[in-house]
Amino acid sequence: MPTHKSPLTELCPGLRIALTRVGYDAGTLLDVLGSEAHSALGRGEPVPVRRIAREAGDLGVLVRLLLLGDAVAEHEVAAALAPVPVADAVAAGLLIAEGDRIRAALDLRPLDTGAGTRWILSDLDDSMSPRTLTEDHVLGVGHASLSLLRATPTAPVGSVLDLGTGCGVQAVHAAGYARSVTATDINPRALWLAEATAALNDLAIELVAGSWFEPVAGRRFDQVVANPPFVVGPARIEHTYRDSGLALDGATELVLSRTPGLLAPGGTAAVLGAWVHTEDEDWRARVSGWLPAEGIDAWIVQRDIADPALYVGTWLRDAGLDPRSPAAQERAQEWLTALDDAGVTGIGFGFVYLRAIDGPTEVLAEDLAHGFDDPLGAEVLAYFERSAWLRAVASDPELAWRSRYRVDPATALEQVSLPGADGWEPRVTRLHRGDGPRWQHEVDETTVSLLAGMRPDGLPLYELVELLALSQGSDEVAPEFAAAALGVVTALVRHGLVHPA
């Protein structure tokens, strides 16, 4: 990184004054545009937004200039950006002058990351007008970035590393819960924009240039956040924000194999990634195999699976290519051939959470393809706390037997019956967790009876199981019955449907 400020960074204090003065923030923007036009903005439909922005004063000018990419009269821009001179904004690379009209050279948009509005600078995308993306294109706040924001734990920590920061959105988010934030990237343009984003938000973020883990070799962090260039495909680099130069899911493999070495004791990582599905290997075994054999508790969450054709078409459009064009068709043919040659039947996408622990690595890899609204970030630390309790139980089973339990208030019991010859016939009984990832467990009537006796001031588990055995006509608890009861309880604890009291 240069030791001197760039013109764009020097522009930021005055720009912050202008943006604050006109109300260019997430809340005001929603209030002024209204929900329908705001949704149209998210869909890349400029006309409904432009109709309202024309009557919205200086804020509307900035919406047209910065969000819609319109050419706006210079005198309007000058009034909206005061005290920043338009000529300075052009010289700094924020704007482009076209005669007496001004266009945006960069994307600048407000985002509430949980600590109030932050402004994020990035390169212009093709959401409002067609454009071809360059190799060093710096992506703005897309769906992947937003999903990682919602999926990252935000409990206060000492130090955070944002590995491959891009425009800096994850680092800005981390500044709201960490005492210090370090961000890395191999793309000089990304670091230039991340530096300006930090300055615009008056945040102190350490920015370090370099490839992958080189810039932070030998350092440890309390939390690592990574949205790496994980796109699955041939070993090439067309766009640094998505392509790693590693074949197939090599980028995710590299990050998961090396990130544990960056974690301080008890440190946590949240990684967005993708992995291939093949006929001869379970995806859970594939991803788990990238982790070290010692020192990690891992929760791997697969949120979606895409077939290769859909996957390739999506990323072609992401780069601003029309899949019907000859160039795009040639690229798609090469891409799909590479996937087919590797036996790829699908591409999984999701989150990998890591915590540094003492002892052998433990892994839970599961599909969470069903819909849920609660962000995973709030669930992650609770999951690791439950996992730590279960490790203690594994070394001392008596801990589980002498503990009292409570059913989580969000846990519901569902019993499904279907019509039969003699009326309704019970078919399945499920426990649902009504918040977080909304896990479901099928259970039997014995488990239902066991949970009915669970309360913080009630009996320990071994007494509940003894009473349950007596109610079923047994004078003593059979080992198989006890093992089954303990297995059910620990499974429900892992997913937060039941808690040790």
Sequence and secondary structure as in RCSB ss.txt:
>XXXX:A:sequence
MPTHKSPLTELCPGLRIALTRVGYDAGTLLDVLGSEAHSALGRGEPVPVRRIAREAGDLGVLVRLLLLGDAVAEH
EVAAALAPVPVADAVAAGLLIAEGDRIRAALDLRPLDTGAGTRWILSDLDDSMSPRTLTEDHVLGVGHASLSLLR
ATPTAPVGSVLDLGTGCGVQAVHAAGYARSVTATDINPRALWLAEATAALNDLAIELVAGSWFEPVAGRRFDQVV
ANPPFVVGPARIEHTYRDSGLALDGATELVLSRTPGLLAPGGTAAVLGAWVHTEDEDWRARVSGWLPAEGIDAWI
VQRDIADPALYVGTWLRDAGLDPRSPAAQERAQEWLTALDDAGVTGIGFGFVYLRAIDGPTEVLAEDLAHGFDDP
LGAEVLAYFERSAWLRAVASDPELAWRSRYRVDPATALEQVSLPGADGWEPRVTRLHRGDGPRWQHEVDETTVSL
LAGMRPDGLPLYELVELLALSQGSDEVAPEFAAAALGVVTALVRHGLVHPA
>XXXX:A:secstr
  SS  HHHHHHHHHHHHHHHHT SHHHHHHHHHHHHHHHHHTT HHHHHHHHTTSHHHHHHIIIIIS   EEHH
HHHHHHTTS HHHHHHTTSEEEETTEEEESSEEEEEE SSSEEEEEE   SSSS     TT    S HHHHHHHH
HS  S EEEEEEES TTSHHHHHHTTTEEEEEEEES HHHHHHHHHHHHHTT   EEEESSTTGGGTT  EEEEE
E      BSS  S TTT  SSSBTHHHHHHHHHGGGGEEEEEEEEEEEEEEEETTB HHHHHHTTS SEEEEEEE
EEEEEE HHHHHHHHHHHTT  TTSHHHHHHHHHHHHHHHHTTEEEEEEEEEEEEEEEEE EEEEEE  S   S 
THHHHHHHHHHHHHHHHHHH HHHHHH  EEE TTEEEEEEEEEETTEEEEEEEEEEE STT  EEE  HHHHHH
HHT  TTS  HHHHHHHHHHHTT SS  HHHHHHHHHHHHHHHHTTSEEE 
